[in-house]
Amino acid sequence: MVYGDAEDPEFSTTLPLHKSRWVVCATPQADAQITLLKALRAHGYSGKIATTAYHERNVSRLEHAGSDIVLRPFAYAAKEAAEALLGRN
């Protein structure tokens, strides 16, 4: 786990990417995640990248930018909540 500014193009150079199979970016700002995606690829990171979309409109933007998986925490939470209310868990 590393905390940093995803919009800083040099941030990706501080990460231990040679040991990482996944980078997970959980910032709520899609533009910052896209900046990080581009920087990671520009610096030669070939592992997988997961991003988070807090709004459905950002899912395709993040996929198009190269995210291997786009996590949707609000959608996942809503599904779990609905199943709990229906007694399915």
Backbone bond lengths (Angstrom), bond angles and torsions (degrees), N, CA, C in turn:
res aa  C-N    CA-C-N  psi(-1)  N-CA   C-N-CA  omega(-1)  CA-C   N-CA-C  phi
1 M - - - 1.436 - - 1.521 107.92 -
2 V 1.323 115.08 126.64 1.462 120.52 178.40 1.521 107.46 -132.92
3 Y 1.317 116.24 132.22 1.452 121.70 177.25 1.513 108.47 -99.42
4 G 1.330 117.25 136.28 1.455 119.89 177.48 1.505 111.59 -171.71
5 D 1.317 115.57 -178.37 1.457 123.06 -178.95 1.524 109.05 -91.96
6 A 1.324 116.87 105.08 1.462 121.71 -177.59 1.521 112.68 -62.66
7 E 1.330 117.60 -22.04 1.462 120.28 179.94 1.521 112.95 -84.29
8 D 1.315 117.38 -7.73 1.458 121.24 177.34 1.533 108.29 -81.54
9 P 1.335 118.51 113.94 1.463 120.80 -177.06 1.532 113.66 -59.62
10 E 1.323 117.48 -21.81 1.464 120.64 -179.94 1.531 112.68 -89.29
11 F 1.337 117.39 -10.04 1.457 120.79 -179.30 1.527 111.96 -56.14
12 S 1.327 116.72 -41.41 1.467 119.65 -177.05 1.525 112.31 -62.62
13 T 1.339 117.48 -24.39 1.469 119.65 179.23 1.522 111.99 -73.79
14 T 1.330 117.86 -14.49 1.468 121.52 -179.58 1.528 112.41 -91.94
15 L 1.303 117.32 -5.58 1.461 121.77 -176.19 1.531 111.39 -86.42
16 P 1.332 117.27 146.77 1.471 120.76 177.85 1.539 110.84 -79.80
17 L 1.321 116.39 62.78 1.461 121.14 -172.62 1.519 113.68 -67.28
18 H 1.322 117.74 -26.83 1.467 120.11 -178.96 1.535 111.62 -64.71
19 K 1.341 117.37 -19.10 1.461 122.27 179.71 1.526 112.39 -104.30
20 S 1.307 117.62 -1.58 1.464 121.09 -170.62 1.520 112.31 -104.66
21 R 1.323 114.56 132.64 1.463 119.13 172.98 1.520 110.47 -94.45
22 W 1.329 116.73 -24.61 1.464 122.90 179.62 1.520 110.48 -134.09
23 V 1.320 115.26 143.56 1.462 122.93 165.84 1.521 104.90 -117.69
24 V 1.333 116.01 127.42 1.464 121.56 178.76 1.518 107.43 -115.30
25 C 1.310 115.93 120.39 1.462 121.28 179.66 1.525 108.02 -109.28
26 A 1.327 116.09 119.11 1.467 121.05 -174.66 1.516 113.72 -111.44
27 T 1.316 118.45 10.42 1.458 119.80 178.04 1.527 109.68 -64.70
28 P 1.316 118.51 143.88 1.467 119.70 -178.87 1.533 114.22 -76.34
29 Q 1.315 118.08 -10.11 1.460 120.49 -178.28 1.530 111.19 -89.26
30 A 1.336 116.42 112.77 1.468 120.90 -178.84 1.520 111.38 -61.13
31 D 1.333 118.01 -39.46 1.466 120.31 -179.22 1.527 111.22 -61.68
32 A 1.316 116.82 -39.08 1.469 120.52 177.76 1.521 110.66 -65.74
33 Q 1.321 117.23 -39.14 1.461 120.43 178.30 1.527 111.21 -65.45
34 I 1.318 116.52 -39.67 1.468 120.42 178.75 1.522 110.00 -65.28
35 T 1.324 117.23 -40.36 1.467 120.84 176.27 1.525 110.29 -59.39
36 L 1.333 116.56 -44.88 1.461 120.68 179.35 1.524 111.23 -64.82
37 L 1.325 117.70 -43.58 1.466 120.98 177.38 1.526 111.08 -54.49
38 K 1.310 116.24 -48.76 1.468 121.03 -179.15 1.518 111.58 -63.29
39 A 1.327 116.33 -41.82 1.472 120.06 -179.41 1.524 111.00 -66.49
40 L 1.317 117.45 -41.51 1.461 120.54 179.27 1.523 110.97 -60.55
41 R 1.308 116.86 -46.88 1.467 120.85 -179.62 1.531 110.62 -67.38
42 A 1.330 116.98 -38.83 1.467 120.57 179.52 1.523 111.49 -64.03
43 H 1.331 116.91 -29.28 1.462 120.79 179.32 1.527 112.09 -93.21
44 G 1.328 116.70 12.67 1.451 120.88 172.07 1.509 117.12 87.15
45 Y 1.322 118.51 11.13 1.467 119.56 178.73 1.529 108.64 -69.98
46 S 1.326 115.96 124.56 1.467 120.36 -177.66 1.527 112.72 -112.45
47 G 1.335 117.04 3.20 1.462 120.66 178.18 1.516 111.42 -76.43
48 K 1.295 114.90 -171.59 1.466 121.99 -178.74 1.525 110.75 -87.54
49 I 1.337 114.87 149.91 1.464 121.25 179.46 1.523 108.93 -129.43
50 A 1.329 115.67 126.44 1.458 122.16 174.68 1.522 108.08 -109.99
51 T 1.314 115.31 135.57 1.461 120.83 176.53 1.527 108.14 -121.62
52 T 1.308 116.15 172.24 1.460 120.86 179.13 1.516 110.17 -124.42
53 A 1.326 115.99 133.56 1.463 121.13 177.48 1.519 107.99 -112.47
54 Y 1.303 115.69 119.08 1.454 120.84 178.03 1.521 111.17 -92.30
55 H 1.340 116.46 -8.65 1.464 123.45 175.91 1.521 107.34 -134.97
56 E 1.315 116.98 135.34 1.465 121.54 -178.15 1.529 112.36 -56.87
57 R 1.332 117.69 -31.27 1.464 120.51 -178.40 1.534 112.21 -62.78
58 N 1.344 116.90 -19.07 1.467 119.48 -178.58 1.524 113.93 -92.09
59 V 1.331 117.96 -10.18 1.462 120.16 -177.81 1.523 110.72 -58.58
60 S 1.318 117.67 -52.84 1.470 120.02 -177.43 1.527 111.70 -67.39
61 R 1.321 117.79 -32.80 1.469 120.15 176.68 1.526 110.92 -61.63
62 L 1.334 115.84 -44.83 1.464 120.57 -178.76 1.529 111.03 -69.67
63 E 1.329 116.98 -39.15 1.460 120.03 176.62 1.521 110.57 -63.00
64 H 1.312 116.35 -45.28 1.466 121.25 179.98 1.536 111.46 -62.94
65 A 1.321 116.52 -32.64 1.467 121.06 -179.96 1.528 112.15 -76.23
66 G 1.348 117.36 -10.43 1.455 119.67 175.93 1.509 116.71 114.58
67 S 1.307 118.14 10.14 1.463 120.24 177.22 1.529 108.95 -66.79
68 D 1.321 116.81 132.35 1.458 120.72 178.80 1.521 112.09 -74.57
69 I 1.312 115.76 -31.76 1.464 121.07 175.64 1.528 107.56 -148.59
70 V 1.313 114.92 138.42 1.462 120.49 176.90 1.518 107.55 -111.36
71 L 1.313 115.57 112.65 1.461 121.64 178.31 1.527 108.87 -82.68
72 R 1.326 116.26 141.25 1.465 121.34 -179.21 1.521 108.91 -124.45
73 P 1.340 116.94 83.19 1.469 119.93 -173.14 1.523 114.41 -59.21
74 F 1.325 118.84 -36.86 1.458 119.60 -178.84 1.525 110.44 -70.21
75 A 1.318 117.42 -40.64 1.468 120.93 178.29 1.523 110.06 -65.31
76 Y 1.337 117.30 -42.79 1.460 120.55 179.31 1.534 110.80 -64.25
77 A 1.323 116.67 -41.55 1.465 120.76 179.75 1.527 110.74 -65.75
78 A 1.328 116.87 -39.86 1.463 120.26 179.90 1.527 110.68 -64.02
79 K 1.325 116.44 -39.87 1.465 120.52 178.42 1.528 110.18 -63.13
80 E 1.307 116.67 -46.21 1.468 121.17 178.72 1.529 111.14 -62.14
81 A 1.325 116.24 -41.75 1.467 120.20 179.42 1.523 111.07 -63.80
82 A 1.328 116.85 -43.36 1.467 120.73 179.50 1.526 110.16 -63.02
83 E 1.336 117.23 -41.83 1.461 120.15 179.80 1.532 110.70 -65.98
84 A 1.326 116.95 -37.23 1.461 120.43 177.61 1.528 110.82 -64.79
85 L 1.340 116.42 -42.11 1.455 120.29 179.57 1.526 111.70 -65.37
86 L 1.323 115.72 -31.55 1.458 120.09 179.63 1.521 112.48 -88.58
87 G 1.334 116.50 0.03 1.462 121.28 178.29 1.512 114.27 72.81
88 R 1.327 117.08 30.14 1.465 121.19 -176.88 1.524 113.80 -99.54
89 N 1.304 118.79 11.78 1.471 117.41 179.63 1.487 112.11 -121.97
